Amino acid sequence: MSTYENQKEFDRMYLAWEQYIKEGVINHEVVRPVIARSWLRSRGYGIDPFDEKILTISDTKEISKRLSSSSALVKAAHPLMIAAYKMVSGSKFRVDLTDAEGYFLFSVGQDEVFRKTSKLNPMTGVCRSESWIGTCGIALALVENEPIQIYSAEHYNCHLHEWTCSSVPIHSPTGEILGVLNISGHYSLIHRHTLGMAVGMARAIELSLGNTQTIDNLRDYQKVTDLIIKEVCDGLVVFDRERKVLQSNQKGLEIFLSLKKKGGNELTNILQNDEEIADKEITAVINRRKKSFYMTKRTISEENRGGIRECLVFKDLENVHKIAQRIHGKQAFYTFADIIGEHEAIRNAVQEANIAAKEDCPVLLIGETGTGKEMFAQAIHNTSSRRGGPFIAINCGAVPADLIESELFGYEAGAFTGAREGGKPGKIEMADGGSLFLDELDSMPLSMQTKLLRVLQTKQVSRIGGYNDVPVDIHLISASKKDLFAEVEKGVFRDDLFFRVNIVTIQIPPLRNWQSDIPLLCDHFLKRLIARNFKQIKGISSETMDIFMGYSWPGNVRELEGCIERAYIFEERPYITPKSIPSYIHKQKEVFSDGEATTEVTTLEDMEFRVIQRTLRNYNGNISQAARSLGIARDSLYRKIRKFGLRN
């Protein structure tokens, strides 16, 4: 992750932390559930998030007592931590060991890292329990009894915001928690491999604790090395001084042999060159499938023998993209349960989308602006078998024509002036294993339509300036506010692409077609605003609801939501009145207005009563026509008539 992206993520998390500290409100779109639970507990403990008591050290007697009671753990962990740390020397991380109550027992790391963390006092006797300093990696590993990685402002105490912690509980052979293995570094160095390394080291310590026989340091070191290689890396190969394979995991060996089989001087030059390499993109054939990897070369010095070892690390590009999506929020949050409405028109659309989500075929969403096409797309993704994968959305109408190619297909380094060093994957490549949502597909230039069609046919994408085709497995969800078939007839949309994306078409109705649900939507939006803010609004006046029911809502649900939010901001009374809504909405009070000017308070049940009453009046008591207009069955309408005591 780039420095800019790290800072952006830090700022996003810090704002969520600051909001909770000041207002007690948790932004669940940013804060993970496990962190949210810990923040709540931390506040319940009465912990001051600005307190410097994290610097407090136990007295000498207490430290001696804890070291003595955890002597077996320290003895088992010490050589493993030293040996494992040598594997990543120079990584700017610190490795800590605590007891079962979160007190530091032992730490190892570079001098510069200790200098940077000196104010945090990672010394023997310092406590990191949740009841003492609040949310942190060590505390959550103890509370949740599972490995966890904590990032920047996820820490409850502000003095820990600069760091990322990967913490893993260490268990006795009987399953009792003995302590925590923790790896800490600056938050800009966050990587899932760090947690994998901590897991490998913790498991190695547990193995050592469970082994009653004495083993020599060489075998001990070898076991740790093997565990780290197997647990941490997507693929890893270690070479001896003669550059022969010394150790590897299965995936690393497969990739290495594939590169060797491909021939050429590239691999030979990499191994013969003593310089380290970071994130060089390469392709290899694994299980008859061409895959892309980031390759990193590191050197390991042998202090006593005067030589060096080298290792190649292969990061699966697909996994890298998935992590990027998780960190940067490229996920789908909405489900079908979030789509509010009881009218037959909207429920039919939801039912069709729900059925389509269970099939891995292209889906085309047709609907006017503001009808909720992306909400439907996210719900389809979250219901599909790909819900664990990325959800990548791009608005084809919002990207300039000369940039959409690089956005969709990506580019290689040097592909054009201003191209990022190392290249950049496109949206299609980033959506591999998940869903790609192309909004306003009708705005895509014809030249791009041809390239998109090729991707859908071959299931491969080629970056601008690239020579290799990258296999992609995506679920395509498209959306358009125009009739694509009409666009085909005009010659502005390819007919062959239309037939590709038009396997399942779902018409999302405009709000004017299910207007009877406006009271329900208003109630939903208002409750959500009240939950996020301190201002209390008790409801919507009858006069305001009359205006809403008589307006055509060309901006659909999005316009209604915006109107409610505006009214919530400007309304000074306990109820939303016509004064707080935009004036242009008043001009279309046509259908439901009956000349009654009142500010009588309206409940959701009262709104339903008024809508049914007026609909029956409009259709002169015709039950069939009224039920059809309301989008409900005749039996349902009869039940509501009896419920409200209405006379036909």
C-alpha positions in Angstrom: 0.0 0.0 0.0 1.4 3.5 -0.9 2.1 6.1 1.7 -0.8 8.2 0.4 -3.2 5.2 0.7 -2.0 4.5 4.2 -2.5 8.1 5.2 -6.0 8.2 3.7 -7.0 5.0 5.5 -5.5 6.3 8.8 -7.5 9.6 8.4 -10.7 7.6 7.8 -10.2 5.4 10.8 -9.1 8.4 13.0 -12.3 10.3 12.2 -14.4 7.2 13.2 -12.4 7.0 16.4 -12.8 10.7 17.1 -16.5 10.5 16.4 -16.9 7.7 19.0 -14.7 9.4 21.6 -16.6 12.7 21.3 -20.2 11.5 20.5 -20.3 7.8 21.5 -21.4 7.0 17.9 -19.7 4.1 16.0 -19.4 4.3 12.2 -20.0 0.7 11.4 -19.0 1.3 7.7 -15.5 2.0 8.9 -15.1 0.2 12.3 -15.0 -3.6 12.3 -17.4 -5.4 14.7 -14.6 -6.8 16.9 -13.2 -3.3 17.3 -16.6 -1.8 18.0 -17.2 -4.4 20.8 -13.9 -3.6 22.3 -14.4 0.2 22.2 -17.7 -0.3 24.0 -16.0 -2.4 26.7 -13.2 0.1 27.0 -15.6 2.9 27.6 -17.4 0.7 30.1 -14.2 0.3 32.0 -14.0 4.1 32.3 -10.7 4.3 30.4 -9.5 7.7 29.4 -8.3 7.4 25.7 -5.8 10.2 26.2 -4.3 8.8 29.4 -0.6 8.1 29.5 -0.8 5.3 32.1 0.2 2.9 29.3 3.7 4.0 30.3 3.3 2.6 33.8 5.7 -0.2 34.8 5.1 -2.8 37.5 7.5 -2.8 40.5 10.5 -5.0 40.5 9.0 -7.6 42.8 5.9 -7.9 40.6 8.1 -8.3 37.4 10.2 -11.0 39.0 7.0 -12.8 40.1 5.6 -12.7 36.6 8.9 -13.8 34.9 9.1 -16.7 37.3 5.5 -17.9 36.7 6.0 -17.7 32.9 9.6 -19.0 32.8 8.6 -22.0 30.7 6.9 -19.7 28.2 9.9 -17.4 28.0 12.4 -20.3 27.7 10.4 -21.8 24.8 9.8 -18.5 23.0 13.1 -16.7 23.4 15.2 -18.8 20.9 12.3 -18.9 18.4 11.7 -15.2 18.5 15.4 -14.5 18.0 15.7 -17.0 15.1 12.5 -15.8 13.5 13.4 -12.2 13.8 16.7 -12.8 11.9 14.5 -13.9 9.0 13.0 -10.4 8.7 15.8 -8.3 10.0 15.5 -4.8 8.7 11.7 -4.9 8.5 11.3 -2.2 11.2 9.1 -4.4 13.3 9.3 -5.3 17.0 8.4 -8.8 18.4 6.9 -9.0 21.9 5.9 -11.7 24.3 3.4 -11.1 27.1 1.9 -13.3 29.8 -1.8 -14.3 30.1 -2.7 -11.0 31.7 -1.1 -8.9 29.0 2.2 -8.0 30.8 5.3 -7.7 28.7 7.9 -10.5 29.4 10.3 -10.1 26.5 10.8 -8.0 23.3 13.2 -8.2 20.4 13.7 -5.7 17.5 16.0 -3.2 15.9 17.4 -0.3 18.0 15.6 2.3 15.8 12.3 0.6 16.3 12.8 0.6 20.1 13.8 4.3 19.9 10.6 5.1 18.0 8.4 3.1 20.5 10.3 4.2 23.6 7.5 6.5 24.7 5.1 3.5 24.5 7.5 1.7 26.9 7.5 -1.9 25.4 9.4 -3.1 28.5 9.0 -6.0 30.9 6.3 -5.3 33.4 4.2 -2.9 31.2 0.5 -4.0 31.0 -1.5 -4.1 27.8 -4.8 -5.6 29.1 -8.1 -4.2 27.8 -9.3 -3.2 31.2 -6.1 -1.1 31.6 -5.5 0.7 28.3 -8.5 -0.3 26.2 -8.5 -1.7 22.6 -5.1 -3.0 21.4 -3.8 -6.1 19.6 -2.6 -7.9 22.7 -5.8 -7.2 24.6 -8.1 -8.4 21.9 -6.0 -11.6 21.3 -6.6 -12.4 25.0 -10.3 -11.4 25.0 -11.2 -13.0 21.6 -8.8 -15.9 22.0 -7.8 -15.7 18.3 -5.2 -14.0 16.1 -6.0 -10.4 15.3 -4.4 -7.4 13.5 -5.0 -3.9 14.8 -4.4 -0.8 12.7 -3.7 2.8 13.7 -6.8 4.5 15.2 -8.5 1.2 15.9 -6.5 1.4 19.1 -8.6 3.0 21.9 -5.7 4.9 23.4 -4.5 7.8 21.2 -0.8 7.1 22.1 -1.0 3.8 20.2 -2.5 5.3 16.9 0.9 5.3 15.1 1.2 1.5 15.2 -0.1 -1.7 13.8 -0.1 -4.8 15.9 -0.4 -8.4 14.9 -1.2 -10.4 18.0 -1.7 -14.2 18.5 -2.6 -16.0 21.7 -0.2 -18.8 22.8 -1.8 -21.9 24.3 -0.6 -24.7 26.5 -1.0 -28.3 25.3 -4.3 -28.3 27.2 -5.6 -25.2 25.5 -5.1 -22.7 28.3 -3.9 -19.2 27.2 -0.3 -18.7 28.4 0.4 -15.4 26.7 0.5 -13.5 23.5 3.0 -13.2 20.6 2.9 -9.7 19.2 4.5 -8.0 16.2 4.4 -4.2 16.1 5.5 -1.7 13.6 4.5 1.7 12.1 0.9 1.6 10.7 2.3 2.3 7.1 3.9 -1.2 7.2 0.6 -3.1 7.7 0.5 -6.4 5.8 -1.5 -9.6 6.3 1.8 -11.6 6.1 2.8 -10.0 9.4 -0.2 -11.7 11.1 0.7 -14.9 9.3 4.2 -14.7 10.6 2.9 -14.1 14.1 0.7 -17.1 13.8 3.6 -19.3 12.6 5.8 -18.1 15.5 3.0 -18.7 18.0 2.3 -22.2 16.7 6.1 -22.9 16.9 6.2 -21.8 20.5 3.2 -24.1 21.3 5.0 -27.0 19.6 8.1 -26.3 21.7 6.1 -26.2 24.9 4.4 -29.5 24.0 7.6 -31.2 23.3 9.0 -32.8 26.4 12.3 -33.9 24.8 15.3 -31.7 24.5 16.2 -30.7 20.9 19.2 -28.9 19.7 19.2 -25.3 18.6 19.6 -26.2 14.9 16.5 -28.4 14.8 14.6 -25.8 16.8 15.7 -23.1 14.3 14.8 -25.3 11.4 11.3 -26.0 12.7 10.6 -22.3 13.1 11.9 -21.6 9.6 9.7 -24.3 8.1 6.6 -23.1 10.0 7.2 -19.5 9.0 7.6 -20.5 5.3 4.5 -22.6 5.3 2.3 -20.2 7.3 3.3 -16.8 6.1 3.9 -16.6 2.4 1.8 -17.3 -0.7 5.0 -18.7 -2.2 8.6 -18.8 -0.8 11.8 -20.3 -2.0 15.1 -20.0 0.0 18.5 -20.6 -1.7 21.9 -21.5 -0.3 25.2 -19.7 -1.1 25.4 -21.7 -4.4 21.9 -20.6 -5.2 20.5 -24.1 -5.0 17.0 -24.5 -3.5 17.4 -25.0 0.3 13.9 -24.6 1.5 10.5 -23.9 -0.1 6.8 -24.3 0.4 4.8 -26.1 -2.2 3.4 -23.0 -3.9 6.7 -21.3 -4.0 8.4 -24.3 -5.6 5.6 -24.6 -8.2 6.0 -21.0 -9.2 9.8 -21.3 -9.3 9.8 -24.4 -11.5 7.3 -22.7 -13.8 9.6 -19.7 -14.3 12.5 -22.0 -14.8 10.6 -24.1 -17.4 9.7 -20.9 -19.2 13.4 -20.4 -19.9 15.1 -17.1 -20.8 17.7 -15.1 -18.8 15.3 -13.2 -16.6 15.3 -15.7 -13.7 19.1 -16.3 -14.0 19.8 -12.6 -13.9 17.6 -12.1 -10.9 19.4 -14.8 -8.9 22.9 -13.8 -10.0 22.3 -10.1 -9.1 23.0 -9.4 -5.5 20.6 -6.5 -5.3 17.2 -6.9 -3.7 14.0 -6.7 -5.7 10.6 -5.4 -4.5 7.2 -6.3 -6.0 8.3 -7.2 -9.6 5.2 -8.4 -11.5 5.7 -11.8 -13.1 3.4 -14.5 -14.6 3.6 -18.3 -14.1 1.5 -21.3 -15.1 0.0 -23.0 -12.1 -2.3 -26.0 -12.6 -2.5 -25.1 -16.3 -3.7 -21.6 -15.5 -1.7 -18.5 -16.1 -1.5 -16.4 -12.9 0.2 -13.1 -12.0 2.4 -12.6 -8.9 4.4 -9.9 -7.2 8.0 -11.3 -6.8 10.2 -9.9 -4.0 13.9 -11.0 -3.6 15.5 -10.7 -0.1 19.0 -11.5 1.1 19.7 -13.2 4.4 23.2 -12.7 5.9 25.0 -15.6 7.6 26.9 -14.0 10.4 29.2 -16.9 11.4 29.9 -18.1 7.9 30.4 -14.9 6.0 27.9 -15.7 3.2 24.4 -14.8 2.3 21.3 -16.7 1.5 18.6 -15.4 -0.8 14.8 -15.9 -0.8 12.1 -15.3 -3.3 8.7 -14.3 -2.1 5.7 -14.7 -4.5 2.5 -12.8 -3.6 -0.6 -13.9 -5.4 -1.9 -10.8 -7.2 -5.4 -12.0 -6.8 -5.0 -12.1 -3.0 -3.2 -8.7 -3.0 -6.2 -7.2 -4.8 -8.7 -8.7 -2.3 -6.7 -7.2 0.6 -6.8 -3.8 -1.2 -10.5 -4.0 -1.6 -11.0 -4.8 2.1 -8.8 -1.9 3.3 -10.1 0.6 0.9 -13.7 -0.3 1.2 -14.3 -1.8 -2.2 -17.0 -4.0 -0.8 -20.8 -4.3 -1.2 -22.6 -3.2 2.0 -26.3 -3.4 1.0 -28.5 -6.5 1.0 -32.0 -7.1 -0.2 -33.2 -6.5 3.4 -32.0 -2.9 3.0 -34.4 -2.3 0.1 -37.5 -0.7 1.7 -41.0 -1.1 0.1 -44.1 -3.2 0.2 -45.6 -2.3 -3.2 -45.9 -5.1 -5.7 -43.8 -3.2 -8.2 -40.7 -2.9 -6.0 -41.2 -6.4 -4.4 -41.3 -8.0 -7.9 -38.0 -6.3 -8.8 -36.4 -7.5 -5.5 -37.7 -11.1 -6.1 -36.3 -11.2 -9.6 -33.0 -9.8 -8.5 -32.8 -12.4 -5.7 -33.4 -15.2 -8.1 -30.8 -13.8 -10.5 -28.2 -13.5 -7.7 -28.1 -17.3 -7.3 -27.0 -17.7 -10.9 -23.6 -16.7 -12.1 -24.9 -15.0 -15.3 -24.7 -11.3 -16.4 -27.5 -9.1 -15.0 -28.7 -5.9 -16.6 -30.5 -3.3 -14.3 -32.7 -0.8 -16.1 -34.0 2.1 -14.2 -34.2 5.9 -14.0 -31.7 8.0 -12.1 -32.1 7.6 -8.4 -34.0 4.3 -8.4 -31.3 2.5 -6.5 -29.5 0.5 -9.2 -26.2 0.3 -7.3 -28.1 -0.8 -4.2 -29.6 -3.6 -6.2 -26.2 -4.5 -7.6 -24.6 -4.7 -4.2 -27.5 -6.8 -2.9 -27.1 -9.2 -5.8 -23.4 -9.5 -5.1 -24.0 -10.1 -1.4 -26.5 -12.8 -2.1 -24.3 -14.5 -4.7 -21.7 -17.2 -4.2 -19.1 -14.4 -4.8 -20.0 -12.4 -1.7 -16.6 -13.0 -0.2 -14.9 -11.5 -3.3 -14.5 -7.8 -4.3 -17.3 -5.6 -5.5 -15.8 -3.1 -8.0 -18.1 -0.4 -9.3 -17.4 2.2 -12.1 -19.7 4.8 -13.6 -19.0 4.7 -17.3 -20.6 8.1 -17.8 -18.5 9.8 -15.1 -15.1 8.8 -16.5 -13.7 10.9 -19.5 -13.6 8.9 -22.7 -9.8 9.1 -23.0 -9.4 7.7 -19.4 -12.0 4.9 -19.3 -9.7 2.4 -21.1 -7.0 2.7 -18.4 -9.6 2.6 -15.7 -11.1 -0.6 -16.9 -8.1 -2.4 -18.3 -5.2 -1.0 -16.4 -1.8 -0.3 -17.9 1.9 -1.4 -17.7 4.8 0.8 -16.7 5.7 3.1 -19.5 2.5 2.5 -21.4 2.0 6.2 -21.8 3.3 9.5 -20.5 2.4 9.9 -16.9 1.9 6.1 -16.3 2.6 5.0 -12.8 5.9 3.2 -12.2 5.1 -0.5 -11.9 1.8 -0.1 -13.8 -1.7 -0.3 -12.4 -4.4 -3.0 -12.6 -7.7 -2.0 -14.0 -11.1 -2.4 -12.5 -11.8 -5.6 -14.4 -8.6 -7.2 -13.0 -9.4 -6.0 -9.5 -12.8 -7.6 -9.7 -11.4 -11.0 -10.3 -13.2 -13.5 -8.1 -16.0 -11.1 -7.4 -18.5 -8.7 -9.2 -17.9 -5.9 -11.6 -20.6 -3.3 -11.7 -20.7 -1.1 -14.8 -23.1 1.8 -14.1 -24.4 3.9 -17.1 -23.2 1.2 -19.5 -25.0 3.1 -22.3 -22.4 5.8 -21.9 -19.5 3.5 -22.8 -17.7 4.5 -26.1 -18.1 2.0 -28.9 -14.3 1.3 -29.0 -14.5 0.3 -25.3 -17.5 -1.9 -26.0 -15.5 -4.0 -28.4 -12.7 -4.5 -25.8 -15.2 -5.3 -23.1 -16.9 -7.9 -25.4 -13.5 -9.6 -25.9 -13.0 -9.8 -22.1 -16.5 -11.4 -21.6 -15.8 -13.9 -24.4 -12.2 -14.9 -23.5 -12.3 -14.3 -19.8 -8.9 -12.6 -20.1 -7.9 -9.0 -19.9 -4.8 -7.3 -21.4 -3.4 -4.1 -19.8 -2.5 -1.1 -22.0 1.0 -1.6 -23.2 1.1 -5.2 -22.0 1.9 -8.4 -23.8 0.3 -10.9 -21.5 -3.4 -11.8 -21.1 -4.4 -12.0 -17.4 -7.2 -14.6 -16.7 -10.2 -13.0 -14.9 -13.3 -14.5 -13.4 -15.9 -11.9 -12.9 -19.7 -11.6 -12.4 -20.8 -8.8 -14.6 -23.7 -6.5 -13.3 -24.6 -3.7 -15.6 -27.0 -0.8 -15.3 -28.5 1.7 -17.7 -31.1 4.5 -17.4 -31.8 4.1 -21.2 -33.4 1.3 -23.2 -30.3 -0.5 -24.5 -32.2 -2.2 -27.3 -33.3 1.3 -28.5 -29.6 2.3 -28.3 -28.7 -0.7 -30.5 -31.2 0.4 -33.1 -29.7 3.9 -33.1 -26.3 2.3 -33.7 -24.7 3.7 -30.6 -24.5 0.4 -28.7 -23.2 -2.9 -30.1 -25.8 -5.5 -30.6 -23.4 -8.4 -29.7 -22.5 -6.8 -26.4 -26.2 -6.2 -25.7 -26.9 -9.9 -26.1 -24.0 -10.7 -23.8 -25.1 -8.4 -20.9 -28.8 -8.9 -21.4 -29.1 -12.5 -20.1 -31.2 -11.4 -17.1 -32.8 -7.9 -17.3 -34.5 -6.4 -14.2 -36.6 -3.3 -14.4 -36.4 -1.2 -11.3 -39.6 0.9 -11.1 -39.6 4.7 -10.7 -40.9 5.9 -7.4 -44.1 7.3 -9.0 -45.1 3.6 -9.8 -45.0 2.6 -6.1 -45.9 5.9 -4.5 -48.0 4.3 -1.8 -44.7 3.3 -0.1 -43.6 7.0 0.3 -44.8 7.1 4.0 -42.8 3.9 4.7 -39.7 5.4 3.0 -40.0 8.7 4.8 -40.2 6.9 8.1 -37.1 4.9 7.3 -35.0 7.9 6.2 -36.1 9.9 9.2 -35.3 7.2 11.7 -31.9 6.8 10.2 -31.1 10.5 10.4 -32.3 10.6 14.1 -30.0 7.6 14.9 -27.0 9.4 13.4 -27.6 12.8 15.0 -28.8 14.4 18.2 -31.7 16.3 16.8 -35.0 14.8 17.4 -37.9 15.1 14.9 -41.1 13.4 16.0 -42.7 12.9 12.6 -44.0 14.5 9.4 -47.1 16.7 9.3 -50.1 15.6 7.3 -49.8 18.7 5.0 -46.2 17.8 4.2 -47.2 14.2 3.4 -50.0 15.4 1.1 -47.4 17.4 -0.8 -45.1 14.3 -1.0 -47.9 12.1 -2.3 -48.8 14.7 -5.0 -45.3 15.1 -6.3 -44.0 13.0 -9.2 -40.4 12.6 -7.8 -38.4 12.6 -11.1 -35.3 12.0 -9.0 -37.0 9.0 -7.5 -35.9 7.5 -4.1 -32.6 9.4 -4.1 -34.6 12.7 -4.4 -36.9 11.7 -1.7 -34.1 10.8 0.7 -32.4 14.1 -0.1 -35.6 16.0 0.5 -36.0 14.4 3.9 -32.4 15.1 4.9 -32.8 18.8 3.9 -36.0 19.1 5.9 -34.4 17.4 8.9 -31.5 20.0 8.8 -33.7 23.1 8.5 -36.8 22.1 10.4 -37.1 24.0 13.7 -40.3 22.4 14.9 -40.8 18.9 16.3 -42.4 17.8 13.0 -41.4 18.3 9.4 -43.6 21.0 7.8 -43.9 22.3 4.2 -41.7 25.2 5.1 -38.6 23.0 5.4 -38.9 21.2 2.0 -37.8 22.6 -1.4 -40.3 25.1 -2.8 -40.4 23.4 -6.3 -42.0 20.3 -4.7 -45.0 22.4 -3.6 -45.9 23.1 -7.2 -46.8 19.5 -8.0 -49.3 18.9 -5.2 -51.8 17.4 -7.6 -53.1 13.8 -7.0 -53.4 13.5 -3.2 -54.3 17.0 -2.2 -57.9 17.4 -1.0 -57.7 21.0 -0.1 -57.2 20.4 3.6 -54.4 22.6 5.0 -53.3 21.1 8.3 -50.1 20.5 10.3 -51.7 17.6 12.2 -49.0 15.1 13.2 -48.9 11.9 11.2 -47.8 8.5 12.4 -46.8 5.7 9.9 -50.1 4.0 10.6 -52.0 7.2 10.1 -50.2 7.8 6.8 -51.3 4.3 5.7 -54.9 5.0 6.6 -54.9 8.3 4.7 -53.4 6.7 1.6 -55.9 3.9 1.5 -58.8 6.2 2.2 -57.9 8.6 -0.6 -57.1 5.7 -3.1 -60.6 4.3 -2.4 -62.1 7.7 -2.9 -60.2 8.2 -6.2 -61.5 4.9 -7.6 -65.0 5.4 -6.3 -64.7 2.4 -3.9 -63.6 -0.1 -6.7 -61.6 -2.6 -4.6 -59.8 -4.2 -7.6 -58.6 -0.9 -9.1 -57.6 0.5 -5.6 -55.7 -2.7 -4.8 -53.9 -2.6 -8.2 -53.0 1.1 -7.6 -51.6 0.3 -4.1 -49.7 -2.7 -5.4 -51.3 -5.1 -2.9 -53.7 -8.1 -3.2 -57.5 -7.6 -2.9 -57.5 -9.7 0.3 -54.8 -7.5 1.9 -56.8 -4.4 1.0 -60.0 -5.9 2.6 -58.0 -6.7 5.8 -56.7 -3.1 6.0 -60.3 -1.7 5.4 -61.5 -3.8 8.3 -58.5 -2.7 10.4 -59.1 1.0 9.9 -62.9 0.7 10.0 -63.3 2.2 6.5 -66.5 1.9 4.6 -66.5 1.1 0.9 
